[in-house]
């Protein structure tokens, strides 16, 4: 097979995989059709890259996630809630594999980074019309600002989900704004577009503006974590990834210990518990989520089954859609502790690949090294945000998560001597 035809097949497969993941995010009713599209996309990428594509990245972790999603379907009491999330997980994992395999060269990794940043900017531009804003929560933005936004959809995006999705992309856009990579062989128009610093500065600013408008206090703190990681990784030659990860782990352990103290609360605190914006509410949710994980550690309760299980077993049914309000607890509830371990292994492997790519790219003075910094910083910010919210797991924002993870693995391949 000649190189041109192989490239067309691979690129077509990558685009089809993204389209299938988008379909399950916006139209869950077409889940089976989207999954078929994902299989076709992986076949196209595999045929086009035959002999050049290595073994699928993190194949063990991804295989375990697929397996635990099957267990989730077996144990769930709420199949109507589980199937859409399962379709979303399957197509998301397929998109991750397709993009990571496709973006194995330096040029394609740069294009993937630009695509992720562009997706974030696009979501930010759409947000005035699709987000159900927090108009009651007091911050520096008065309610009159949000009154100017015409809501065009009935099924709006939660502000916390939008904030988490933007965290995945804003640091990548920031990296491109500081140091746009040259993508040789990408075509004149695409090359100029990627090299236009003004575009990436504008993308960063619009994402930051919308991020402020979400009033997501958890995202504010997570952005600070990502910004610190970005600055340290960009300035220092020796990676500080270990320190940043340790900081995130300390936050996670601290929140977990606090949640363990969230036993039934005094009636005087009921008003706090009923207010979903308070930490007392999250403590209560975490308390029951931890109980469920302890009771069903190997299987979880099925994707989307937390509400029903907590009501049936513990009588906690105050809220219609509380979720676990913690990324790690939610994954464990959905897919069991094995699924959580597989997810963390997938993320850790991506961070390790990107850190290795960062060292090699910086040693070669390749402009792509700052893109690796942005991808790592965005991932760490997302992990920090996951301590107090679902972030982009089981939501429409998961699309951006799988793209970010694909970029992490792609940057490791792009730094290889053969990664042209």
C-alpha positions as CSV (number, residue, x, y, z in Angstrom):
1,X,0.0,0.0,0.0
2,X,1.4,3.4,-0.9
3,X,2.0,6.1,1.7
4,X,-0.7,8.4,0.4
5,X,-3.5,5.9,0.5
6,X,-2.3,4.7,3.9
7,X,-2.4,8.2,5.2
8,X,-5.9,8.8,3.8
9,X,-7.2,5.6,5.5
10,X,-5.6,6.4,8.9
11,X,-6.9,10.0,8.8
12,X,-10.4,8.9,7.8
13,X,-10.4,6.4,10.6
14,X,-9.4,9.1,13.1
15,X,-12.1,11.4,11.9
16,X,-14.7,8.7,12.0
17,X,-13.8,7.8,15.6
18,X,-14.2,11.4,16.7
19,X,-17.6,11.6,14.9
20,X,-18.7,8.4,16.6
21,X,-17.8,9.7,20.1
22,X,-19.5,13.0,19.3
23,X,-22.6,11.1,18.3
24,X,-22.9,9.2,21.6
25,X,-22.4,12.5,23.5
26,X,-25.2,14.4,21.8
27,X,-27.5,11.6,20.6
28,X,-27.3,8.5,22.9
29,X,-30.1,6.8,21.0
30,X,-27.7,6.1,18.2
31,X,-25.3,4.2,20.5
32,X,-25.1,1.0,18.6
33,X,-24.6,2.8,15.3
34,X,-21.8,4.9,16.9
35,X,-20.1,1.8,18.2
36,X,-20.2,0.2,14.8
37,X,-18.6,3.4,13.4
38,X,-15.9,3.2,16.1
39,X,-15.1,-0.4,15.0
40,X,-14.9,0.7,11.4
41,X,-12.7,3.6,12.4
42,X,-10.3,1.4,14.3
43,X,-10.2,-1.0,11.3
44,X,-9.3,1.9,9.0
45,X,-6.5,3.1,11.3
46,X,-5.2,-0.4,11.6
47,X,-5.2,-1.1,7.9
48,X,-3.7,2.3,7.0
49,X,-1.0,2.0,9.7
50,X,-0.2,-1.7,9.1
51,X,3.4,-2.3,10.0
52,X,3.9,1.2,11.4
53,X,1.5,1.4,14.3
54,X,2.7,-0.2,17.4
55,X,0.5,-2.2,19.8
56,X,-2.4,-0.1,21.0
57,X,-1.4,2.2,23.9
58,X,-2.3,1.1,27.4
59,X,-4.0,-1.9,25.9
60,X,-4.2,-3.7,29.3
61,X,-5.9,-0.8,31.0
62,X,-8.3,-0.2,28.1
63,X,-9.1,-3.9,27.9
64,X,-9.9,-4.0,31.6
65,X,-12.1,-0.9,31.3
66,X,-14.0,-2.6,28.4
67,X,-14.4,-5.8,30.6
68,X,-15.6,-3.9,33.6
69,X,-18.1,-2.0,31.5
70,X,-19.6,-5.4,30.7
71,X,-19.7,-6.2,34.4
72,X,-21.5,-2.9,34.9
73,X,-24.2,-3.9,32.4
74,X,-24.6,-7.2,34.2
75,X,-25.0,-5.8,37.7
76,X,-26.9,-2.6,37.1
77,X,-30.4,-2.1,38.4
78,X,-30.9,0.9,36.0
79,X,-30.1,-0.3,32.5
80,X,-31.8,2.8,31.0
81,X,-29.1,4.9,32.7
82,X,-26.3,2.4,32.2
83,X,-26.5,1.8,28.4
84,X,-26.0,5.4,27.3
85,X,-23.0,5.8,29.6
86,X,-21.6,2.5,28.3
87,X,-21.9,3.5,24.7
88,X,-20.2,6.8,25.6
89,X,-17.3,4.9,27.3
90,X,-16.9,2.4,24.4
91,X,-16.8,5.1,21.8
92,X,-14.5,7.3,24.0
93,X,-12.0,4.5,24.4
94,X,-12.2,3.8,20.7
95,X,-11.5,7.4,19.9
96,X,-8.6,7.4,22.3
97,X,-7.1,4.4,20.6
98,X,-7.7,5.7,17.1
99,X,-6.2,9.2,17.8
100,X,-3.2,7.9,19.8
101,X,-2.4,5.5,16.9
102,X,-2.9,8.1,14.2
103,X,-1.0,10.9,16.0
104,X,2.3,8.9,16.2
105,X,4.4,11.4,14.3
106,X,5.5,14.9,15.3
107,X,3.3,16.6,12.7
108,X,0.2,14.7,13.7
109,X,0.7,15.2,17.4
110,X,0.9,19.0,16.7
111,X,-2.3,18.8,14.7
112,X,-4.0,16.8,17.5
113,X,-3.0,19.4,20.1
114,X,-4.3,22.2,17.8
115,X,-7.5,20.2,17.4
116,X,-8.0,19.8,21.1
117,X,-7.3,23.5,21.7
118,X,-9.8,24.4,18.9
119,X,-12.4,22.1,20.4
120,X,-12.1,24.0,23.8
121,X,-12.4,27.3,22.0
122,X,-15.5,26.1,20.1
123,X,-17.1,24.9,23.3
124,X,-16.4,28.2,24.9
125,X,-18.0,30.1,22.0
126,X,-21.1,27.8,22.2
127,X,-21.4,28.0,26.0
128,X,-23.6,31.1,26.1
129,X,-26.3,29.1,24.3
130,X,-25.9,25.6,25.8
131,X,-24.9,26.0,29.5
132,X,-27.4,26.2,32.4
133,X,-25.6,29.0,34.2
134,X,-25.4,29.4,38.0
135,X,-27.2,32.7,38.1
136,X,-28.0,32.6,41.9
137,X,-24.5,31.9,43.1
138,X,-22.8,35.1,44.2
139,X,-19.5,36.0,42.5
140,X,-18.0,39.0,40.7
141,X,-20.4,38.5,37.8
142,X,-23.9,39.9,38.3
143,X,-27.0,37.9,37.2
144,X,-27.6,40.6,34.5
145,X,-24.6,39.2,32.6
146,X,-26.2,35.8,32.2
147,X,-29.6,37.3,31.2
148,X,-28.0,38.3,27.9
149,X,-27.3,34.6,27.0
150,X,-30.1,33.1,24.9
151,X,-30.4,29.4,25.8
152,X,-31.0,27.4,22.6
153,X,-31.2,23.9,24.0
154,X,-33.5,22.3,26.6
155,X,-30.9,19.7,27.8
156,X,-28.3,22.2,29.0
157,X,-24.7,21.5,30.0
158,X,-23.9,21.8,33.7
159,X,-21.4,24.7,34.4
160,X,-19.1,22.4,36.3
161,X,-18.9,20.0,33.3
162,X,-18.1,22.9,30.9
163,X,-15.5,24.2,33.4
164,X,-13.8,20.7,33.5
165,X,-13.9,20.3,29.7
166,X,-12.2,23.7,29.3
167,X,-9.5,22.6,31.9
168,X,-8.6,19.8,29.4
169,X,-7.9,22.3,26.6
170,X,-7.0,25.7,28.0
171,X,-3.4,24.8,29.0
172,X,-2.8,23.2,25.5
173,X,-4.1,26.5,23.9
174,X,-1.8,28.4,26.3
175,X,1.2,26.3,25.2
176,X,0.4,27.0,21.5
177,X,0.0,30.7,22.3
178,X,3.5,30.8,23.8
179,X,5.2,28.6,21.3
180,X,3.3,27.6,18.2
181,X,4.8,24.4,16.7
182,X,5.7,24.1,13.1
183,X,3.9,21.3,11.3
184,X,5.9,20.6,8.2
185,X,3.9,18.8,5.6
186,X,0.6,19.8,7.0
187,X,-0.3,22.0,4.1
188,X,0.1,25.7,3.6
189,X,-3.3,26.8,5.2
190,X,-3.1,24.4,8.1
191,X,0.6,25.3,8.7
192,X,-0.2,29.0,8.8
193,X,-3.3,28.4,11.0
194,X,-1.3,26.4,13.6
195,X,1.5,29.0,13.5
196,X,-0.8,32.0,14.1
197,X,-0.1,32.9,17.7
198,X,-2.9,35.4,17.7
199,X,-5.5,32.6,17.2
200,X,-4.2,30.6,20.2
201,X,-4.0,33.8,22.4
202,X,-7.7,34.5,21.5
203,X,-8.6,30.9,22.1
204,X,-7.0,30.9,25.6
205,X,-8.7,34.2,26.5
206,X,-12.2,33.1,25.4
207,X,-11.8,29.8,27.4
208,X,-10.6,31.7,30.5
209,X,-13.6,34.1,30.2
210,X,-16.1,31.3,30.0
211,X,-14.3,29.4,32.7
212,X,-14.8,32.4,35.0
213,X,-18.4,32.7,34.0
214,X,-19.1,29.1,35.1
215,X,-18.6,30.1,38.8
216,X,-17.2,26.6,39.4
217,X,-15.1,27.1,42.5
218,X,-13.6,23.6,42.2
219,X,-12.4,24.5,38.7
220,X,-10.9,27.7,40.0
221,X,-8.7,25.7,42.5
222,X,-7.9,23.1,39.9
223,X,-6.8,25.8,37.4
224,X,-4.4,27.0,40.0
225,X,-2.9,23.5,40.3
226,X,-2.5,23.3,36.5
227,X,-1.0,26.8,36.3
228,X,1.6,26.0,39.0
229,X,2.5,22.8,37.1
230,X,2.6,24.6,33.8
231,X,5.0,27.3,35.1
232,X,7.3,24.8,36.9
233,X,7.5,22.4,34.0
234,X,8.1,25.3,31.6
235,X,10.8,27.0,33.6
236,X,12.7,24.1,35.2
237,X,14.7,21.7,33.2
238,X,14.1,18.8,35.6
239,X,10.5,17.5,35.7
240,X,8.5,18.4,38.8
241,X,5.8,16.1,37.7
242,X,6.3,13.9,40.8
243,X,5.7,16.9,43.1
244,X,2.6,18.0,41.3
245,X,1.2,14.4,41.4
246,X,2.0,14.3,45.1
247,X,0.0,17.5,45.6
248,X,-3.0,16.1,43.8
249,X,-2.8,12.9,45.8
250,X,-2.6,14.8,49.1
251,X,-5.8,16.7,48.1
252,X,-7.5,13.4,47.2
253,X,-6.5,11.7,50.5
254,X,-7.5,14.8,52.5
255,X,-10.9,14.9,50.8
256,X,-11.4,11.1,51.3
257,X,-10.6,11.4,55.0
258,X,-13.0,14.3,55.4
259,X,-15.6,12.3,53.6
260,X,-15.1,9.4,56.0
261,X,-16.2,11.7,58.8
262,X,-19.4,12.5,56.9
263,X,-21.6,10.2,58.9
264,X,-25.2,11.3,59.5
265,X,-25.2,14.9,60.4
266,X,-27.0,17.0,62.9
267,X,-30.4,18.4,62.0
268,X,-28.9,21.9,62.5
269,X,-26.8,21.2,59.4
270,X,-29.6,20.0,57.2
271,X,-29.8,23.3,55.3
272,X,-26.2,22.9,54.5
273,X,-26.6,19.3,53.4
274,X,-29.5,20.3,51.1
275,X,-27.5,23.0,49.4
276,X,-25.6,21.4,46.5
277,X,-23.0,24.2,46.5
278,X,-21.8,23.5,50.0
279,X,-19.0,21.1,51.1
280,X,-21.4,19.6,53.6
281,X,-23.5,18.3,50.8
282,X,-20.5,16.7,49.2
283,X,-19.5,15.1,52.5
284,X,-22.9,13.5,52.7
285,X,-22.7,12.2,49.1
286,X,-19.2,10.9,49.6
287,X,-20.2,9.1,52.8
288,X,-22.8,7.0,51.0
289,X,-20.6,6.6,47.9
290,X,-17.8,5.2,50.1
291,X,-20.3,2.8,51.7
292,X,-21.4,1.5,48.3
293,X,-17.8,1.1,47.1
294,X,-17.1,-0.9,50.3
295,X,-20.1,-3.1,49.8
296,X,-19.5,-3.6,46.0
297,X,-15.7,-3.2,45.5
298,X,-15.2,-5.7,42.7
299,X,-18.2,-4.8,40.5
300,X,-19.5,-1.4,41.4
301,X,-23.2,-0.7,41.1
302,X,-23.4,-0.1,37.4
303,X,-22.7,3.0,35.5
304,X,-25.3,5.6,36.5
305,X,-26.6,3.4,39.3
306,X,-25.5,5.4,42.3
307,X,-28.8,7.1,42.9
308,X,-30.9,4.0,42.9
309,X,-28.4,1.9,44.9
310,X,-28.0,4.5,47.6
311,X,-31.8,4.9,47.9
312,X,-32.5,1.2,48.0
313,X,-29.8,0.2,50.4
314,X,-29.4,3.3,52.6
315,X,-32.5,5.3,52.1
316,X,-30.5,8.2,50.6
317,X,-32.8,9.5,47.9
318,X,-33.1,13.2,48.5
319,X,-31.6,14.2,45.1
320,X,-32.6,13.1,41.7
321,X,-29.1,13.3,40.1
322,X,-26.4,13.8,42.7
323,X,-23.7,11.6,41.3
324,X,-20.7,11.0,43.6
325,X,-19.2,14.5,43.1
326,X,-15.8,12.9,43.0
327,X,-14.1,11.5,39.9
328,X,-12.4,8.6,41.7
329,X,-15.4,7.5,43.7
330,X,-17.6,7.7,40.6
331,X,-15.3,5.5,38.5
332,X,-15.2,3.0,41.4
333,X,-19.0,3.1,41.7
334,X,-19.5,2.6,38.0
335,X,-16.8,0.0,37.2
336,X,-15.6,-1.3,40.6
337,X,-12.2,-0.9,42.1
338,X,-10.6,-2.8,39.2
339,X,-12.1,-0.2,36.8
340,X,-10.7,2.6,38.9
341,X,-7.3,1.0,38.9
342,X,-7.4,0.6,35.1
343,X,-8.5,4.3,34.7
344,X,-5.7,5.5,36.9
345,X,-3.2,3.3,35.1
346,X,-4.3,4.7,31.8
347,X,-3.9,8.3,33.1
348,X,-0.6,7.6,34.8
349,X,0.8,5.9,31.6
350,X,-0.2,8.9,29.6
351,X,1.5,11.3,32.0
352,X,4.7,9.1,31.9
353,X,4.7,9.1,28.1
354,X,4.2,12.9,27.9
355,X,6.9,13.5,30.5
356,X,9.3,11.3,28.6
357,X,8.4,13.2,25.4
358,X,8.9,16.5,27.2
359,X,12.5,15.6,28.1
360,X,13.4,14.4,24.6
361,X,11.7,17.3,22.8
362,X,13.3,19.9,25.1
363,X,16.7,18.3,24.6
364,X,16.2,18.7,20.8
365,X,14.9,22.2,21.3
366,X,11.7,21.2,19.5
367,X,8.9,23.7,19.9
368,X,6.6,20.8,20.6
369,X,8.0,20.5,24.1
370,X,5.7,23.2,25.4
371,X,2.7,21.4,24.0
372,X,3.7,18.5,26.3
373,X,3.9,20.9,29.2
374,X,0.3,22.1,28.4
375,X,-1.0,18.5,28.1
376,X,0.5,17.5,31.4
377,X,-0.7,20.6,33.2
378,X,-4.2,20.1,31.9
379,X,-4.3,16.5,33.1
380,X,-3.1,17.5,36.6
381,X,-5.7,20.2,36.8
382,X,-8.4,17.7,35.8
383,X,-7.2,15.2,38.4
384,X,-7.3,18.0,41.0
385,X,-10.8,19.0,39.9
386,X,-11.9,15.4,40.2
387,X,-11.3,15.5,43.9
388,X,-14.6,17.5,44.4
389,X,-16.5,16.8,41.2
390,X,-17.2,14.3,38.5
391,X,-15.1,16.3,36.1
392,X,-15.6,14.8,32.7
393,X,-16.4,11.2,33.5
394,X,-19.8,9.9,32.3
395,X,-20.7,13.4,31.0
396,X,-20.7,14.9,27.5
397,X,-17.4,16.5,28.4
398,X,-15.8,13.1,28.4
399,X,-15.0,13.6,24.7
400,X,-12.4,16.2,25.6
401,X,-10.9,13.9,28.3
402,X,-10.2,11.1,25.7
403,X,-8.7,13.6,23.3
404,X,-6.4,14.8,26.0
405,X,-5.3,11.3,27.0
406,X,-4.6,10.5,23.3
407,X,-2.4,13.6,23.1
408,X,-0.4,12.5,26.1
409,X,0.4,9.2,24.5
410,X,1.0,10.8,21.1
411,X,3.6,13.1,22.5
412,X,5.6,10.2,23.8
413,X,5.6,8.6,20.3
414,X,6.3,12.0,18.6
415,X,9.5,12.3,20.6
416,X,10.9,9.0,19.2
417,X,13.7,9.3,16.7
418,X,11.4,7.9,14.0
419,X,8.5,10.2,14.9
420,X,8.7,12.6,11.9
